C-alpha cells in the first residue's frame, strides 16, 4: 500500500515538473459564438488576454446538451488562428450546446469557461441597408431596411441603434434603441453645409442574440444657410512697381463654420478723399485700392444671403503707436508678442490691436498673416507653421475709429541657429602708422539663421603669432584698430554670433601698417606748430586786455604809444626835465661878471602865404595820426 502511494506521488511530481497537469478553467480566455442568418453556421472566436504562445495548440470542444449529451466533438484551429466555423450539418436546430476552448503549450494547458446556449439565442442579424439620406439646413431624414431578416417569419422583430458624426470629426454621437425606430429616424440640430456620416445596426427585440455589424456608412451634406459674422479685413501699405504709394486691402476667407455654404464672391466698397463711393466684386482675398482711399467695407455672399459689412479705416492717426514690441519663441506653441502702451499724453485706449507677421525672406510671395486682440490686451500668442532659421517681421497696430497707428517693425525667429555665413568684403584703411580702420558688409539675411547679437574680430600679428579677440556690436559696420606696430604685417578674420552660438569664420584678410617716413615727421611738426599758433591766437582773442597790460609792462613806451603828443608826452616831459636840470647846473657854474645884453622884441611881420607843397605820404605817418574818436574828444 505504501509503495502505491509513493508511486502516485512521484507521478504527480513528474506531471508538475513537465507541465502536463490539468489546469482549472481560466478567465484569461474570452470565448463567444454566434449563428449567422445566411448560412446557419456557428462562428466561434476567442481572445487571450495574456500574451499568447504562437506555438500553442487551440482546440474547440462543443457538446449537445439535449439530443446527444454523450457525444462531445472537437475541432482544432490552424496555427495563429483565433476563430473556427462549425458547419450547420454538425448542429441541430432547437438544440442546446456547451462550448469550451483548450489551449496547450509547453507551459501547460488552460481551459476556458464553458458557454451554454440555445442556437436560437445566438442568432446574429445581418447589417441593415441604409437608403440615401434626405438632408435640409439643420437636419436629415435617415431610413433603412432589413429585408434579409424579414424573409424569415419565425424571426423576432429587431430594434436598432444609430450613430453619426461630422466627416472631419473622430468621435461618433450615439442614439440608442429607446429613441430609434425600426425603419427610420429624423436627425436634428445639424450644422448647415456640413458633411456627415451615419451608420445603423440592429439586434433581436427580445435581447436573444447578437447585435449586427454596423451598416456601410451613408455620407450626406446638409444644405446651405445664410453666412454668419463678418469678414476679417486688414490692409498693407506699400509702394507700387511705378514708385507710387499703394494700398492693398486684404481679408481672410470665411471658414466653413461661418460661411455655411459656398462663398460666391466678396463685395468691396471704398470711399476716397472726395467722399466718392465705389464698389467692386472680387473672389478672394485682396483688392488694390487707390492711395486716396480713406475707408473700406467688405461683405461675403453665398447663394442664400451675405454677411454684415466689415469696415476698416485706411488713414493713419496721430495717436501714439504701441512701443517696445518684443517677441519670444515658445517651443511647441508659437511666438508670443508683447507690447507696451505709449506714455504720451495723447494716448487713448484703442478699439483693438492687430498683430501682423510675415516671412521676411520671401515677403513678396508670402502673404501677411494677422490676428486681432481687444484694446485692453498687451500680448498675443501667434500659432502657425513657424520654421526654424527663417526671419519673421512683426508689427503691432492700434486701431481707432478714425484710423490706425503702427509700431516700428521687429524681426524674430522661432528657432535660432549659428550663422552659416560670415561678414562679407573685409577692407582696411590705414589712418596712421599705428591705427587702421576695418570695415565690412553685414551677413546676408538668408544666412544669419537668427538675430545677430555681436561680431567677433580676430587680429593676428604675423611676426609674433599673437591673436587678439575683440567683440563688436551687431549694428556696427566698421572698427578702428589702435596700438598697431608701424611697418608690421597683420591678418584678421571675423565671425557673427546669434543666441545659438558663433558662426563660421570669414576668409582671412591680410594688411600691413605703414612705416614712419621723413615727410610724415615734417607734417606732424607742422601740425603741432599750427595747433600751438592757433591756441596762442585764441588766448590773445579771449584775454585781450590782459595781454595788452602785460605788453605795456614789458615793452618800451615807443612800441605801444600810438600818437606823439608833445604837450602830454611822457617822453618829452622826461626830456624837458633832463634839459632843465642841465641848464640849472650850467647857471650855477657861470661867473659872476657877465655882460647883460638887452634884447628888443620886434613887431612880427606878416608872413607871406605859404606855397602849396605836395604832401608825401609814406604810410608810416598813419601810426601817429589820431583816430576819429580822439578828434571828437578834442573838439
C-alpha positions as CSV (number, residue, x, y, z in Angstrom):
1,X,0.0,0.0,0.0
2,X,2.8,2.4,0.9
3,X,4.6,1.6,-2.4
4,X,1.4,2.5,-4.4
5,X,1.1,5.9,-2.6
6,X,4.8,6.6,-3.3
7,X,4.4,5.9,-7.0
8,X,1.3,8.1,-7.2
9,X,3.2,10.9,-5.5
10,X,6.1,10.6,-7.9
11,X,3.7,10.6,-10.9
12,X,2.1,13.9,-9.8
13,X,5.5,15.4,-9.2
14,X,6.6,14.4,-12.8
15,X,3.4,15.9,-14.2
16,X,4.0,19.2,-12.4
17,X,7.7,19.4,-13.5
18,X,6.9,18.7,-17.2
19,X,3.8,20.9,-17.3
20,X,1.3,18.1,-18.0
21,X,-1.1,18.7,-15.2
22,X,-4.7,19.8,-15.8
23,X,-5.5,23.4,-15.0
24,X,-8.7,24.9,-13.7
25,X,-10.9,27.0,-16.1
26,X,-9.1,30.2,-16.8
27,X,-10.6,33.7,-17.1
28,X,-7.9,34.8,-19.4
29,X,-9.7,33.2,-22.4
30,X,-12.7,35.2,-23.7
31,X,-14.9,32.9,-25.9
32,X,-18.0,33.8,-27.9
33,X,-20.2,32.1,-30.6
34,X,-22.9,33.2,-32.8
35,X,-25.0,31.8,-35.7
36,X,-25.3,33.6,-39.0
37,X,-28.7,34.0,-40.6
38,X,-27.4,33.5,-44.1
39,X,-25.7,30.1,-43.6
40,X,-26.8,29.0,-40.1
41,X,-23.1,28.0,-39.4
42,X,-21.9,28.6,-35.9
43,X,-18.9,31.0,-35.8
44,X,-16.8,30.9,-32.6
45,X,-13.9,33.2,-31.8
46,X,-11.7,33.7,-28.8
47,X,-9.4,36.3,-27.3
48,X,-6.4,35.5,-25.0
49,X,-5.9,38.4,-22.5
50,X,-2.3,37.4,-21.7
51,X,0.5,37.2,-24.2
52,X,-0.4,34.1,-26.3
53,X,2.1,31.4,-27.3
54,X,2.3,31.3,-31.0
55,X,3.2,27.6,-30.9
56,X,0.3,26.7,-28.7
57,X,-2.4,24.3,-29.9
58,X,-6.0,25.6,-29.9
59,X,-8.8,23.0,-29.7
60,X,-12.5,23.9,-29.6
61,X,-14.9,21.5,-27.8
62,X,-18.7,21.5,-28.3
63,X,-21.3,19.1,-27.0
64,X,-25.0,18.7,-27.4
65,X,-26.9,19.0,-24.1
66,X,-30.4,18.0,-25.3
67,X,-30.2,15.4,-28.1
68,X,-26.7,13.9,-27.9
69,X,-25.3,14.7,-24.5
70,X,-22.7,11.8,-24.5
71,X,-21.1,12.7,-27.9
72,X,-18.6,15.6,-27.5
73,X,-16.9,17.0,-30.6
74,X,-13.7,18.8,-31.0
75,X,-12.2,21.0,-33.8
76,X,-8.5,22.1,-34.0
77,X,-7.7,25.5,-35.3
78,X,-4.9,26.4,-37.6
79,X,-1.7,28.0,-36.2
80,X,-2.1,31.7,-35.3
81,X,-5.9,31.5,-36.0
82,X,-8.4,32.6,-33.3
83,X,-11.7,31.5,-34.9
84,X,-13.5,28.4,-36.1
85,X,-16.7,27.8,-38.0
86,X,-18.8,24.8,-37.1
87,X,-20.8,23.6,-40.2
88,X,-24.6,23.6,-39.8
89,X,-24.7,20.0,-40.8
90,X,-23.0,19.2,-37.4
91,X,-25.6,21.2,-35.5
92,X,-29.3,20.5,-34.7
93,X,-31.8,23.4,-34.7
94,X,-33.5,23.9,-31.4
95,X,-30.7,22.0,-29.5
96,X,-28.7,23.4,-26.6
97,X,-24.9,23.3,-26.7
98,X,-22.0,23.6,-24.4
99,X,-18.8,25.0,-25.9
100,X,-15.3,25.5,-24.4
101,X,-11.7,26.1,-25.6
102,X,-8.4,24.3,-24.6
103,X,-5.0,25.8,-25.3
104,X,-2.0,23.6,-24.8
105,X,1.7,24.7,-24.8
106,X,5.0,23.9,-23.1
107,X,3.8,25.9,-20.1
108,X,0.7,23.7,-19.7
109,X,-2.9,23.5,-20.7
110,X,-5.5,26.1,-20.0
111,X,-9.3,25.7,-20.4
112,X,-11.9,28.4,-20.9
113,X,-15.2,28.6,-19.1
114,X,-18.0,26.7,-20.8
115,X,-20.6,28.5,-22.8
116,X,-24.1,27.0,-22.6
117,X,-26.7,28.3,-25.0
118,X,-29.5,27.6,-27.4
119,X,-28.9,28.1,-31.1
120,X,-32.0,30.3,-31.3
121,X,-30.4,32.7,-28.8
122,X,-27.1,33.3,-30.6
123,X,-28.5,34.4,-33.9
124,X,-26.7,37.5,-35.4
125,X,-28.8,39.6,-37.8
126,X,-27.2,40.9,-41.0
127,X,-26.4,44.7,-41.0
128,X,-29.2,46.9,-42.2
129,X,-29.1,48.7,-45.6
130,X,-29.3,52.5,-45.5
131,X,-31.3,54.4,-48.1
132,X,-29.9,57.7,-49.4
133,X,-30.3,60.4,-46.7
134,X,-32.6,63.4,-47.4
135,X,-31.0,66.5,-45.7
136,X,-32.1,70.0,-45.0
137,X,-30.3,73.1,-43.5
138,X,-30.3,71.8,-39.9
139,X,-31.4,68.1,-40.1
140,X,-31.7,65.0,-42.2
141,X,-34.1,62.0,-42.6
142,X,-32.4,58.6,-42.3
143,X,-34.2,55.5,-43.5
144,X,-33.0,51.8,-43.7
145,X,-34.3,48.3,-44.3
146,X,-33.8,44.7,-43.0
147,X,-35.1,42.7,-45.9
148,X,-32.9,39.7,-45.3
149,X,-34.1,39.3,-41.7
150,X,-37.7,39.8,-42.6
151,X,-37.7,36.9,-45.1
152,X,-38.0,34.5,-42.2
153,X,-41.3,34.6,-40.5
154,X,-40.1,33.0,-37.3
155,X,-37.5,35.7,-36.6
156,X,-38.5,38.2,-33.9
157,X,-38.7,42.0,-34.6
158,X,-35.5,44.0,-34.5
159,X,-34.5,47.1,-32.5
160,X,-31.8,49.4,-33.9
161,X,-29.2,51.9,-32.7
162,X,-27.8,54.7,-34.8
163,X,-24.6,56.7,-34.8
164,X,-23.5,59.8,-36.8
165,X,-20.7,62.3,-36.9
166,X,-19.4,65.2,-39.0
167,X,-16.9,63.8,-41.5
168,X,-14.0,65.7,-40.2
169,X,-14.6,64.6,-36.6
170,X,-13.3,61.5,-34.9
171,X,-15.9,60.8,-32.3
172,X,-19.4,59.4,-33.0
173,X,-22.6,60.6,-31.5
174,X,-24.7,57.5,-30.5
175,X,-28.6,57.2,-30.4
176,X,-29.7,54.1,-28.5
177,X,-32.6,51.8,-29.3
178,X,-35.0,53.6,-27.0
179,X,-35.1,56.6,-29.3
180,X,-34.6,55.0,-32.7
181,X,-37.4,53.3,-34.7
182,X,-37.2,50.1,-36.7
183,X,-37.1,51.8,-40.1
184,X,-36.2,55.5,-40.0
185,X,-35.1,58.4,-37.8
186,X,-35.0,62.2,-38.1
187,X,-31.6,63.8,-37.2
188,X,-31.9,67.3,-35.8
189,X,-29.6,70.2,-34.9
190,X,-27.1,69.6,-37.6
191,X,-24.7,72.2,-38.9
192,X,-25.6,73.8,-42.3
193,X,-23.5,72.9,-45.3
194,X,-21.5,70.2,-43.4
195,X,-20.7,66.6,-44.5
196,X,-22.0,63.9,-42.1
197,X,-21.7,60.1,-41.9
198,X,-24.4,57.9,-40.5
199,X,-24.4,54.1,-39.6
200,X,-27.1,51.8,-38.2
201,X,-27.1,48.3,-36.6
202,X,-29.9,46.1,-35.1
203,X,-30.5,43.2,-32.7
204,X,-33.5,40.9,-31.9
205,X,-36.1,42.7,-29.9
206,X,-36.2,40.1,-27.1
207,X,-32.4,40.6,-26.5
208,X,-31.8,37.0,-27.6
209,X,-28.9,37.2,-30.0
210,X,-26.2,39.5,-31.0
211,X,-26.0,43.0,-32.5
212,X,-25.4,43.1,-36.2
213,X,-22.4,44.7,-37.6
214,X,-22.6,48.4,-38.4
215,X,-24.0,49.1,-41.8
216,X,-22.0,50.7,-44.6
217,X,-21.8,54.5,-43.9
218,X,-24.1,56.8,-45.7
219,X,-22.4,60.2,-46.4
220,X,-24.5,63.3,-46.9
221,X,-24.2,67.1,-46.7
222,X,-26.7,69.5,-45.2
223,X,-28.0,72.4,-47.2
224,X,-26.7,76.0,-47.2
225,X,-27.7,78.7,-44.8
226,X,-27.0,82.5,-44.5
227,X,-23.4,83.2,-43.6
228,X,-22.6,84.4,-40.1
229,X,-20.3,87.0,-38.6
230,X,-18.1,89.4,-40.6
231,X,-15.1,89.2,-42.8
232,X,-11.7,89.8,-41.1
233,X,-10.2,92.8,-43.0
234,X,-6.8,94.4,-43.0
235,X,-4.5,96.4,-45.2
236,X,-1.0,96.6,-46.5
237,X,0.5,100.0,-47.3
238,X,3.4,99.8,-49.8
239,X,4.9,101.1,-53.0
240,X,3.6,100.1,-56.4
241,X,6.1,99.0,-59.2
242,X,5.9,102.5,-60.7
243,X,7.1,104.0,-57.4
244,X,3.7,105.4,-56.3
245,X,2.1,104.7,-52.9
246,X,-0.4,101.8,-53.0
247,X,-3.0,100.3,-50.6
248,X,-3.6,96.6,-50.7
249,X,-6.9,95.6,-49.0
250,X,-6.7,92.1,-47.5
251,X,-9.3,89.8,-46.0
252,X,-9.5,86.2,-44.8
253,X,-11.8,83.7,-46.5
254,X,-14.7,82.7,-44.3
255,X,-14.3,79.4,-42.6
256,X,-16.9,76.6,-43.1
257,X,-18.4,77.1,-39.7
258,X,-19.5,80.7,-40.5
259,X,-19.7,80.5,-44.3
260,X,-22.4,77.8,-44.1
261,X,-22.2,77.4,-47.9
262,X,-20.1,78.1,-50.9
263,X,-19.0,81.8,-50.9
264,X,-19.7,83.1,-54.4
265,X,-17.8,86.4,-54.1
266,X,-16.8,89.3,-51.9
267,X,-18.1,92.8,-52.4
268,X,-15.6,95.6,-51.7
269,X,-16.8,99.2,-51.2
270,X,-14.4,102.1,-50.5
271,X,-14.7,105.9,-50.0
272,X,-11.9,108.3,-51.2
273,X,-10.9,111.7,-50.0
274,X,-13.5,113.4,-52.2
275,X,-16.2,111.3,-50.4
276,X,-16.9,109.4,-53.6
277,X,-18.0,105.8,-53.0
278,X,-17.0,102.9,-55.3
279,X,-18.0,99.2,-55.4
280,X,-16.1,96.2,-56.8
281,X,-16.6,92.4,-56.7
282,X,-13.7,90.0,-56.0
283,X,-13.4,86.3,-55.4
284,X,-10.7,86.2,-52.8
285,X,-8.8,87.6,-51.0
286,X,-7.3,91.0,-51.8
287,X,-8.0,94.2,-53.7
288,X,-5.8,97.1,-54.8
289,X,-7.2,100.4,-53.8
290,X,-6.2,103.9,-54.9
291,X,-3.9,105.9,-52.5
292,X,-6.8,108.3,-51.9
293,X,-9.0,105.7,-50.4
294,X,-9.9,106.5,-46.8
295,X,-12.5,103.9,-45.8
296,X,-13.4,100.4,-46.9
297,X,-16.1,97.8,-46.4
298,X,-16.1,94.1,-47.3
299,X,-19.1,91.6,-47.3
300,X,-19.2,87.8,-48.3
301,X,-22.1,86.3,-50.2
302,X,-23.3,82.8,-50.7
303,X,-26.4,81.5,-52.5
304,X,-28.7,82.4,-49.5
305,X,-27.5,85.8,-48.3
306,X,-24.4,87.8,-47.4
307,X,-22.6,88.8,-44.2
308,X,-22.8,92.1,-42.4
309,X,-20.2,94.6,-43.8
310,X,-16.8,94.6,-42.1
311,X,-15.3,98.2,-42.1
312,X,-11.8,99.5,-41.9
313,X,-10.4,103.0,-41.7
314,X,-7.3,103.2,-44.0
315,X,-6.0,106.5,-42.6
316,X,-3.1,107.0,-40.2
317,X,-3.8,108.8,-37.0
318,X,-1.6,111.0,-34.8
319,X,-2.3,108.8,-31.7
320,X,0.8,107.2,-30.3
321,X,1.6,103.7,-31.6
322,X,2.5,100.7,-29.4
323,X,6.0,100.8,-28.0
324,X,8.7,98.3,-27.0
325,X,7.4,95.4,-29.1
326,X,9.1,92.2,-28.1
327,X,8.8,88.6,-29.5
328,X,9.7,85.4,-27.6
329,X,9.6,81.9,-29.1
330,X,7.8,79.3,-27.0
331,X,8.6,75.7,-28.1
332,X,5.7,73.6,-29.4
333,X,3.4,76.7,-29.1
334,X,4.5,79.6,-31.3
335,X,5.7,83.2,-30.9
336,X,4.5,85.4,-28.0
337,X,4.3,89.1,-28.9
338,X,4.2,91.7,-26.2
339,X,4.0,95.5,-26.3
340,X,3.6,98.5,-24.1
341,X,1.2,101.4,-24.3
342,X,2.7,104.8,-25.1
343,X,3.5,107.2,-22.2
344,X,2.5,110.2,-24.4
345,X,-0.4,112.3,-23.0
346,X,-2.1,111.9,-26.4
347,X,-2.6,108.2,-25.8
348,X,-6.1,106.9,-25.7
349,X,-7.4,103.3,-25.4
350,X,-7.7,101.8,-28.9
351,X,-10.7,99.7,-30.0
352,X,-8.4,96.8,-30.7
353,X,-4.9,95.8,-31.8
354,X,-3.8,94.0,-34.9
355,X,-0.6,91.9,-34.8
356,X,0.7,91.1,-38.3
357,X,3.6,89.0,-39.4
358,X,5.2,87.6,-42.5
359,X,8.3,85.8,-43.7
360,X,10.9,88.4,-44.5
361,X,13.0,86.4,-47.0
362,X,10.1,85.9,-49.4
363,X,8.0,89.0,-48.5
364,X,6.5,89.4,-52.0
365,X,5.5,85.8,-52.4
366,X,4.2,85.1,-48.9
367,X,1.0,86.9,-47.8
368,X,0.6,88.7,-44.5
369,X,-0.9,86.9,-41.5
370,X,-2.6,88.8,-38.7
371,X,-4.7,88.4,-35.6
372,X,-6.8,90.8,-33.6
373,X,-6.8,91.4,-29.9
374,X,-9.0,93.6,-27.7
375,X,-7.8,97.1,-26.9
376,X,-7.0,96.2,-23.2
377,X,-4.6,93.5,-24.2
378,X,-0.9,93.9,-24.5
379,X,0.1,90.5,-25.7
380,X,-0.7,87.9,-28.3
381,X,0.2,84.3,-29.0
382,X,0.9,83.6,-32.7
383,X,0.3,80.0,-33.7
384,X,1.2,78.6,-37.1
385,X,3.8,76.7,-39.1
386,X,6.8,78.7,-38.0
387,X,10.0,77.4,-39.5
388,X,13.5,77.4,-37.9
389,X,16.2,79.9,-39.2
390,X,13.5,81.9,-41.0
391,X,13.2,85.6,-40.1
392,X,9.7,86.9,-39.4
393,X,8.8,90.6,-39.4
394,X,6.3,91.7,-36.7
395,X,4.3,94.9,-36.3
396,X,1.6,95.9,-33.9
397,X,-1.1,98.4,-34.9
398,X,-3.5,100.2,-32.6
399,X,-7.0,100.7,-34.3
400,X,-9.2,103.7,-33.6
401,X,-12.4,104.9,-35.2
402,X,-10.6,107.4,-37.3
403,X,-7.6,105.3,-38.3
404,X,-4.6,103.4,-37.0
405,X,-1.1,103.9,-35.8
406,X,1.6,101.2,-36.3
407,X,4.7,100.3,-34.3
408,X,8.3,100.0,-35.6
409,X,8.7,96.5,-37.2
410,X,10.8,94.0,-35.3
411,X,12.5,90.8,-36.5
412,X,12.0,87.5,-34.8
413,X,13.0,83.8,-35.2
414,X,11.1,80.8,-33.9
415,X,14.3,78.8,-33.6
416,X,17.8,80.3,-34.0
417,X,21.0,78.6,-35.1
418,X,24.5,79.8,-35.6
419,X,25.1,81.8,-38.8
420,X,26.0,79.8,-41.8
421,X,28.0,82.7,-43.3
422,X,30.4,85.4,-42.1
423,X,30.7,89.2,-42.5
424,X,31.4,90.0,-46.2
425,X,34.1,92.0,-48.0
426,X,36.5,92.9,-45.3
427,X,38.6,96.0,-46.0
428,X,41.3,98.0,-44.3
429,X,42.3,101.7,-44.5
430,X,45.4,103.0,-42.7
431,X,44.8,106.0,-40.6
432,X,48.3,106.3,-39.1
433,X,51.2,104.0,-38.9
434,X,49.7,102.6,-35.7
435,X,46.0,102.7,-36.5
436,X,43.8,101.3,-39.2
437,X,40.0,101.3,-40.0
438,X,38.5,97.9,-40.7
439,X,35.1,97.9,-42.5
440,X,32.8,95.0,-43.7
441,X,29.4,94.2,-45.0
442,X,26.8,92.5,-42.8
443,X,25.9,88.8,-43.1
444,X,23.2,88.1,-45.8
445,X,19.8,87.8,-44.2
446,X,19.2,84.3,-45.6
447,X,22.4,83.1,-43.8
448,X,22.0,84.7,-40.4
449,X,19.8,82.0,-39.0
450,X,18.9,84.3,-36.1
451,X,19.3,87.8,-34.7
452,X,23.0,88.8,-34.7
453,X,24.0,89.6,-31.1
454,X,27.6,90.7,-31.9
455,X,30.5,90.3,-34.2
456,X,33.9,88.9,-33.2
457,X,37.1,90.3,-34.8
458,X,40.3,88.2,-34.6
459,X,43.6,90.1,-35.2
460,X,46.9,88.2,-35.5
461,X,50.4,89.7,-35.6
462,X,52.3,87.7,-38.2
463,X,55.7,88.0,-36.6
464,X,54.8,87.2,-33.0
465,X,51.8,85.0,-33.7
466,X,49.7,86.7,-31.0
467,X,46.0,86.7,-31.6
468,X,43.7,89.4,-30.1
469,X,40.0,88.8,-29.9
470,X,37.6,91.8,-30.0
471,X,33.8,91.9,-29.6
472,X,31.9,94.4,-31.7
473,X,28.3,95.5,-31.6
474,X,25.8,93.9,-34.1
475,X,24.9,97.3,-35.6
476,X,28.5,98.3,-36.4
477,X,30.0,98.1,-39.9
478,X,33.5,99.4,-39.1
479,X,36.0,99.3,-36.3
480,X,39.2,101.2,-35.6
481,X,42.3,99.3,-34.6
482,X,44.8,101.2,-32.4
483,X,48.2,100.5,-31.0
484,X,49.4,98.7,-34.0
485,X,53.1,98.4,-34.8
486,X,54.4,100.5,-37.7
487,X,55.6,98.6,-40.7
488,X,54.1,95.3,-39.4
489,X,52.1,92.6,-41.2
490,X,48.7,91.5,-39.8
491,X,45.9,89.2,-40.7
492,X,42.3,89.3,-39.4
493,X,39.1,87.4,-39.7
494,X,35.6,87.8,-38.4
495,X,32.6,85.8,-37.2
496,X,29.0,86.6,-36.4
497,X,27.1,85.2,-33.4
498,X,23.4,84.6,-32.5
499,X,21.9,83.3,-29.3
500,X,22.6,79.8,-30.6
501,X,26.4,80.3,-30.9
502,X,29.2,81.6,-33.1
503,X,29.1,81.2,-36.8
504,X,31.7,80.3,-39.5
505,X,34.8,82.5,-39.8
506,X,35.3,84.7,-42.8
507,X,38.3,84.3,-45.2
508,X,41.5,85.8,-43.7
509,X,42.3,89.3,-44.7
510,X,46.0,90.5,-44.7
511,X,47.2,94.0,-44.4
512,X,50.4,96.0,-43.5
513,X,50.8,99.1,-41.4
514,X,52.9,101.9,-43.0
515,X,56.4,102.7,-41.6
516,X,57.2,106.2,-40.2
517,X,58.8,108.4,-43.0
518,X,60.7,111.8,-43.1
519,X,57.8,113.6,-44.6
520,X,55.4,112.3,-42.0
521,X,57.7,113.8,-39.3
522,X,57.6,117.2,-41.0
523,X,53.8,117.0,-41.3
524,X,53.5,116.2,-37.7
525,X,55.8,119.0,-36.6
526,X,53.9,121.5,-38.9
527,X,50.6,120.4,-37.5
528,X,51.8,120.8,-33.9
529,X,53.1,124.3,-34.6
530,X,49.9,125.2,-36.3
531,X,47.9,124.0,-33.3
532,X,50.1,126.0,-30.9
533,X,49.8,129.1,-33.0
534,X,46.0,128.6,-33.1
535,X,45.9,128.2,-29.3
536,X,48.0,131.3,-28.9
537,X,45.7,133.4,-31.1
538,X,42.7,132.0,-29.2
539,X,44.2,133.1,-25.9
540,X,45.0,136.6,-27.2
541,X,41.5,136.9,-28.5
542,X,39.9,135.8,-25.2
543,X,42.4,137.7,-22.9
544,X,43.0,140.8,-25.0
545,X,43.1,143.3,-22.1
546,X,45.3,141.1,-20.0
547,X,47.8,140.7,-22.9
548,X,47.7,144.4,-23.6
549,X,48.5,145.3,-20.0
550,X,51.3,142.7,-19.9
551,X,52.8,144.2,-23.1
552,X,52.7,147.7,-21.5
553,X,54.8,146.4,-18.7
554,X,57.5,144.7,-20.6
555,X,57.8,146.7,-23.9
556,X,59.4,150.3,-24.2
557,X,57.0,153.2,-24.4
558,X,57.6,153.9,-28.1
559,X,56.4,150.5,-29.0
560,X,52.9,150.9,-27.6
561,X,52.3,154.7,-27.5
562,X,50.1,155.5,-30.5
563,X,50.3,159.4,-31.0
564,X,53.3,161.5,-30.1
565,X,51.7,164.5,-28.1
566,X,54.5,166.9,-27.1
567,X,52.3,168.6,-24.6
568,X,51.3,165.4,-22.8
569,X,54.0,163.1,-24.0
570,X,55.7,161.4,-21.2
571,X,58.9,161.1,-23.3
572,X,59.0,164.9,-23.9
573,X,58.3,165.5,-20.2
574,X,61.2,163.4,-19.2
575,X,63.4,165.1,-21.8
576,X,62.4,168.6,-20.6
577,X,63.2,167.6,-17.0
578,X,66.6,166.4,-18.1
579,X,67.3,169.7,-20.0
580,X,66.2,172.0,-17.2
581,X,68.3,170.1,-14.8
582,X,71.3,170.5,-17.0
583,X,70.6,174.3,-17.6
584,X,70.3,174.9,-13.9
585,X,73.6,173.1,-13.4
586,X,75.2,175.4,-16.1
587,X,73.9,178.6,-14.4
588,X,75.3,177.5,-11.1
589,X,78.7,177.1,-12.7
590,X,78.6,180.6,-14.6
591,X,81.0,183.5,-13.5
592,X,79.5,186.5,-11.7
593,X,80.8,189.1,-14.0
594,X,78.8,188.5,-17.0
595,X,77.6,191.2,-19.5
596,X,73.9,191.7,-19.8
597,X,72.5,192.3,-23.2
598,X,69.1,193.8,-23.6
599,X,67.0,192.3,-26.3
600,X,64.4,194.3,-28.0
601,X,61.5,192.4,-29.4
602,X,60.5,193.4,-32.9
603,X,56.9,193.6,-34.1
604,X,56.1,190.5,-36.1
605,X,55.9,190.9,-39.9
606,X,53.1,189.3,-41.7
607,X,54.3,186.2,-43.2
608,X,53.9,185.5,-46.9
609,X,51.3,182.9,-47.8
610,X,52.8,179.5,-47.8
611,X,53.3,177.8,-51.1
612,X,51.4,174.6,-51.6
613,X,53.8,171.8,-51.3
614,X,52.7,168.4,-52.2
615,X,52.4,166.1,-49.3
616,X,54.4,163.0,-49.4
617,X,52.7,160.2,-47.5
618,X,55.0,157.2,-46.8
619,X,52.4,155.3,-44.8
620,X,54.4,155.5,-41.7
621,X,52.6,158.6,-40.5
622,X,49.4,156.7,-40.1
623,X,50.8,155.3,-37.0
624,X,50.9,158.7,-35.4
625,X,47.7,160.1,-36.7
626,X,44.8,160.5,-34.3
627,X,41.7,158.3,-34.6
628,X,38.2,159.7,-35.2
629,X,37.3,159.1,-31.5
630,X,40.3,161.1,-30.3
631,X,39.5,164.0,-32.6
632,X,35.9,164.1,-31.3
633,X,37.2,164.2,-27.7
634,X,39.5,167.2,-28.5
635,X,36.6,169.2,-30.1
